[in-house]
Amino acid sequence: MEGGGQVRPTSGRDHGTLSRLRSSSLEIREKEIREKGSEILKEQLDAAKKELKLKDRECERLSQVRNQLEQELEELTASLFEEAHKMVNEANVKQATAEKQLKEAQGKIDVLQAEVTALKTLVLTSTPSSPNRQLHPQLQSPGTRGAHKHAGGHVRNKSASSTFPSSPGKPEPSSTKEDREPAMPALLSLILCLVPGQSVSVNFDPYRQQGEGLVTDSRQMDSILYAEFLLWKEKPSLDRSSAFLSRIYREDISPCLSFTRSELSQLVQSAVENNSLTIEPVAMSALPMVKASAVECGGPK
């Protein structure tokens, strides 16, 4: 009986010890599990933080790229608008300049056409029966004409007379006919023959003879004078060293200014060249009445 009583308290103690050991081991295991779980969570948290940082950096980079693209787009748009505005202004300026030049050219063309029409009218209205006094300055009073000849006047003009050679096979006119000027000066004939779009034929029939029918002296342009004019036309200038202007001064201008007082001739020529000459009209009552004979007018004797 004593042996049995001693065994029971020993087994109860062992059972309590085992339970305590089990509970402590469970606590240790739970603690280890908790520690491992916390470590895993920390690692995952660190990885998530790193990923967030990378994404933040990528977002910042993309934001910078977007801002840069927007700025470049704004600059490009502004430059395009500025260039377009500049091109429009240049086009407007060029258009205005072209319109101004066109108006000036049209005005010059109108003036030239009016001058050519006036010259053609002067030339075409001069006939043997009714000569034009502006083209025939020799139709003056005998006293005035004699004074001009005595003062070294000229018979108009060398370039006109030498420009148009006589047709071969025709008789030479008399000395009286040779003294009379042709119906058209060389300079006027050049202008009329070179009018754009016009075809002008220069023909002369200054002499008529009774009983022999109509005698026509058809004359042509001097090739030397025409060549000099074309050479001057390539580089037009008022330099008297050119052959064409030298001929014009020598054969057309200088004989017209052959006055008794040479200084007066020089003054008139300088005034004309400087565009400072003033012409005043003379009363018609003060002009002498000129009666020209048929021979002087170029008609039949």
C-alpha positions as CSV (number, residue, x, y, z in Angstrom):
1,M,0.0,0.0,0.0
2,E,2.8,2.4,0.8
3,G,4.5,1.6,-2.5
4,G,1.3,2.4,-4.4
5,G,0.9,5.7,-2.6
6,Q,4.4,6.8,-3.5
7,V,3.9,6.2,-7.2
8,R,0.9,8.5,-7.8
9,P,2.5,11.8,-6.8
10,T,5.5,11.0,-9.0
11,S,3.4,10.6,-12.2
12,G,1.5,13.8,-11.6
13,R,4.8,15.8,-11.3
14,D,6.0,14.3,-14.6
15,H,2.8,15.2,-16.3
16,G,3.1,18.8,-15.2
17,T,6.7,19.0,-16.3
18,L,5.9,17.6,-19.7
19,S,3.0,20.1,-20.2
20,R,5.3,22.9,-19.2
21,L,8.0,21.7,-21.7
22,R,5.4,21.4,-24.4
23,S,4.1,24.9,-23.8
24,S,7.6,26.4,-23.7
25,S,8.5,24.6,-27.0
26,L,5.3,25.9,-28.6
27,E,6.1,29.4,-27.4
28,I,9.6,29.1,-28.9
29,R,8.3,27.8,-32.2
30,E,5.7,30.6,-32.3
31,K,8.4,33.1,-31.6
32,E,10.6,31.7,-34.3
33,I,7.7,31.7,-36.8
34,R,6.9,35.3,-35.9
35,E,10.5,36.4,-36.3
36,K,10.8,34.6,-39.7
37,G,7.5,36.2,-40.8
38,S,8.6,39.6,-39.7
39,E,11.9,39.2,-41.6
40,I,10.0,38.1,-44.7
41,L,7.6,41.1,-44.4
42,K,10.6,43.4,-44.0
43,E,12.2,42.0,-47.1
44,Q,9.0,42.4,-49.1
45,L,8.6,45.9,-47.7
46,D,12.2,46.9,-48.7
47,A,11.6,45.4,-52.2
48,A,8.4,47.4,-52.6
49,K,10.1,50.6,-51.4
50,K,12.9,50.0,-54.0
51,E,10.3,49.4,-56.7
52,L,8.4,52.5,-55.8
53,K,11.6,54.6,-55.9
54,L,12.4,53.2,-59.4
55,K,8.9,54.1,-60.5
56,D,9.2,57.5,-59.0
57,R,12.4,58.1,-60.9
58,E,10.8,56.9,-64.2
59,C,7.9,59.1,-63.6
60,E,10.1,62.1,-63.1
61,R,12.1,61.3,-66.2
62,L,9.0,60.9,-68.3
63,S,7.6,64.2,-66.8
64,Q,10.8,66.0,-67.8
65,V,10.6,64.5,-71.3
66,R,7.0,65.7,-71.6
67,N,7.9,69.2,-70.4
68,Q,10.8,69.3,-72.9
69,L,8.6,68.2,-75.8
70,E,5.9,70.7,-74.9
71,Q,8.5,73.5,-74.8
72,E,10.0,72.4,-78.1
73,L,6.5,72.3,-79.6
74,E,5.7,75.8,-78.4
75,E,9.0,77.1,-79.7
76,L,8.5,75.4,-83.1
77,T,4.9,76.7,-83.3
78,A,6.1,80.2,-82.5
79,S,9.0,80.1,-85.0
80,L,6.6,78.8,-87.7
81,F,4.1,81.6,-87.1
82,E,7.0,84.1,-87.1
83,E,8.4,82.7,-90.3
84,A,4.9,82.7,-91.9
85,H,4.3,86.3,-90.8
86,K,7.7,87.3,-92.2
87,M,7.0,85.6,-95.6
88,V,3.6,87.3,-95.8
89,N,5.2,90.7,-95.1
90,E,7.9,90.1,-97.7
91,A,5.3,89.0,-100.3
92,N,3.2,92.1,-99.6
93,V,6.3,94.3,-100.0
94,K,7.3,92.6,-103.2
95,Q,3.8,92.9,-104.5
96,A,3.6,96.6,-103.7
97,T,7.0,97.2,-105.3
98,A,6.0,95.2,-108.4
99,E,2.7,97.2,-108.7
100,K,4.6,100.5,-108.3
101,Q,7.1,99.5,-110.9
102,L,4.3,98.3,-113.2
103,K,2.5,101.7,-112.9
104,E,5.8,103.5,-113.5
105,A,6.5,101.3,-116.6
106,Q,3.0,101.8,-117.9
107,G,3.4,105.6,-117.4
108,K,6.7,105.6,-119.3
109,I,5.2,103.4,-122.1
110,D,2.3,105.9,-122.4
111,V,4.7,108.8,-122.6
112,L,6.8,107.0,-125.2
113,Q,3.8,106.1,-127.2
114,A,2.6,109.7,-127.1
115,E,6.0,110.9,-128.2
116,V,6.2,108.4,-131.0
117,T,2.7,109.3,-132.2
118,A,3.6,112.9,-132.2
119,L,6.8,112.3,-134.2
120,K,4.9,110.1,-136.7
121,T,2.3,112.8,-137.0
122,L,4.9,115.4,-137.7
123,V,6.7,113.2,-140.3
124,L,3.6,111.9,-142.0
125,T,1.9,115.3,-142.2
126,S,4.9,116.8,-144.1
127,T,4.1,116.5,-147.8
128,P,5.7,118.3,-150.8
129,S,2.6,120.4,-151.3
130,S,2.1,121.2,-147.6
131,P,5.4,120.8,-145.8
132,N,5.7,120.9,-142.0
133,R,7.6,124.0,-140.9
134,Q,9.0,122.3,-137.8
135,L,10.7,119.7,-140.0
136,H,11.7,122.3,-142.6
137,P,13.4,125.2,-140.9
138,Q,14.6,126.4,-144.3
139,L,11.1,127.7,-145.1
140,Q,11.8,131.1,-143.7
141,S,12.0,134.6,-145.0
142,P,14.9,135.2,-147.5
143,G,16.6,137.7,-145.2
144,T,16.5,135.3,-142.3
145,R,17.7,132.3,-144.4
146,G,20.5,134.4,-145.8
147,A,21.6,135.6,-142.4
148,H,21.8,132.0,-141.2
149,K,23.9,131.0,-144.2
150,H,26.2,134.0,-143.7
151,A,26.6,133.1,-140.0
152,G,27.7,129.6,-140.8
153,G,24.3,128.0,-140.8
154,H,23.9,124.5,-142.1
155,V,21.6,122.6,-144.5
156,R,19.9,120.0,-142.3
157,N,21.8,117.7,-142.0
158,K,24.8,115.5,-142.7
159,S,23.6,112.4,-141.0
160,A,20.3,112.6,-142.8
161,S,21.8,113.2,-146.2
162,S,24.6,110.6,-145.8
163,T,22.4,108.1,-144.2
164,F,20.2,107.5,-147.2
165,P,22.2,106.8,-150.3
166,S,20.6,107.3,-153.7
167,S,19.2,104.3,-155.5
168,P,21.5,103.1,-158.3
169,G,20.5,103.8,-161.9
170,K,18.7,107.0,-161.1
171,P,19.9,110.5,-162.2
172,E,21.4,112.7,-159.6
173,P,19.3,115.7,-158.7
174,S,20.4,119.2,-159.5
175,S,22.4,121.4,-157.1
176,T,19.2,123.2,-156.1
177,K,17.6,119.9,-155.1
178,E,20.8,118.8,-153.2
179,D,20.7,122.0,-151.1
180,R,17.2,121.1,-149.9
181,E,17.0,118.9,-146.8
182,P,15.4,115.5,-146.8
183,A,11.9,115.1,-145.4
184,M,13.1,113.2,-142.3
185,P,16.2,113.5,-140.2
186,A,18.3,110.4,-139.4
187,L,17.5,110.5,-135.7
188,L,13.7,110.5,-136.3
189,S,14.0,107.8,-138.9
190,L,15.9,105.6,-136.4
191,I,13.2,106.2,-133.7
192,L,10.4,105.4,-136.1
193,C,12.1,102.3,-137.5
194,L,12.7,100.9,-134.0
195,V,9.3,101.3,-132.5
196,P,8.3,97.9,-130.9
197,G,5.5,96.2,-132.7
198,Q,5.5,98.8,-135.6
199,S,6.8,98.4,-139.1
200,V,7.6,101.8,-140.6
201,S,8.9,102.2,-144.1
202,V,10.9,105.3,-144.8
203,N,10.4,106.4,-148.3
204,F,11.0,109.9,-149.9
205,D,9.5,111.4,-153.0
206,P,10.6,115.0,-152.6
207,Y,10.8,115.8,-156.3
208,R,8.2,115.8,-159.1
209,Q,8.8,116.7,-162.7
210,Q,6.1,117.8,-165.2
211,G,5.8,115.7,-168.3
212,E,8.0,112.9,-166.9
213,G,5.6,111.5,-164.4
214,L,6.4,110.8,-160.7
215,V,10.0,110.3,-159.8
216,T,10.4,108.6,-156.5
217,D,13.8,108.6,-154.7
218,S,13.5,105.5,-152.3
219,R,16.3,105.6,-149.7
220,Q,17.3,103.1,-147.1
221,M,18.8,103.3,-143.6
222,D,22.6,103.7,-143.4
223,S,24.0,100.4,-142.1
224,I,26.9,102.2,-140.3
225,L,24.6,104.5,-138.4
226,Y,22.3,101.7,-137.5
227,A,25.2,99.5,-136.3
228,E,26.4,102.4,-134.2
229,F,22.9,102.9,-132.7
230,L,22.6,99.2,-131.9
231,L,26.0,99.2,-130.2
232,W,25.0,102.2,-128.1
233,K,21.6,100.6,-127.3
234,E,23.4,97.7,-125.6
235,K,24.9,100.0,-123.1
236,P,23.0,103.3,-123.3
237,S,24.7,106.3,-121.7
238,L,25.1,110.1,-122.3
239,D,28.8,109.8,-122.8
240,R,29.8,111.6,-125.9
241,S,32.8,109.3,-126.5
242,S,30.4,106.7,-128.1
243,A,30.3,106.7,-131.9
244,F,26.5,107.2,-132.1
245,L,26.3,110.2,-129.7
246,S,29.4,111.7,-131.2
247,R,27.7,111.5,-134.7
248,I,24.5,112.9,-133.3
249,Y,26.3,115.9,-131.7
250,R,28.4,116.4,-134.8
251,E,25.8,116.1,-137.5
252,D,22.5,117.0,-135.8
253,I,23.0,119.0,-132.7
254,S,26.1,121.2,-133.4
255,P,24.8,122.4,-136.8
256,C,21.5,123.5,-135.1
257,L,23.5,125.5,-132.6
258,S,25.8,127.1,-135.1
259,F,25.3,130.7,-134.0
260,T,27.4,133.8,-134.6
261,R,28.3,133.9,-131.0
262,S,29.9,130.6,-130.1
263,E,29.5,131.3,-126.4
264,L,25.8,131.5,-126.9
265,S,25.8,128.1,-128.6
266,Q,27.7,126.6,-125.7
267,L,25.4,128.1,-123.1
268,V,22.3,126.8,-125.0
269,Q,23.8,123.3,-125.3
270,S,24.8,123.2,-121.7
271,A,21.3,124.4,-120.6
272,V,19.7,121.7,-122.7
273,E,22.0,119.0,-121.3
274,N,21.3,120.2,-117.8
275,N,17.5,120.4,-118.4
276,S,17.6,124.1,-117.3
277,L,16.4,125.7,-120.6
278,T,13.1,127.6,-120.5
279,I,11.2,128.2,-123.8
280,E,8.7,131.1,-123.8
281,P,6.0,131.3,-126.4
282,V,6.1,134.2,-128.9
283,A,3.0,136.1,-130.0
284,M,1.8,134.9,-133.4
285,S,1.3,138.5,-134.5
286,A,5.0,139.1,-134.1
287,L,6.0,136.3,-136.5
288,P,6.6,137.3,-140.1
289,M,4.4,135.8,-142.8
290,V,6.4,133.4,-144.9
291,K,5.5,132.7,-148.5
292,A,7.4,129.8,-149.9
293,S,7.5,129.0,-153.6
294,A,6.6,125.6,-155.0
295,V,10.2,124.8,-155.6
296,E,11.1,125.5,-151.9
297,C,8.2,123.4,-150.8
298,G,9.4,120.4,-152.8
299,G,6.6,120.6,-155.3
300,P,6.7,120.8,-159.1
301,K,8.5,123.8,-160.7
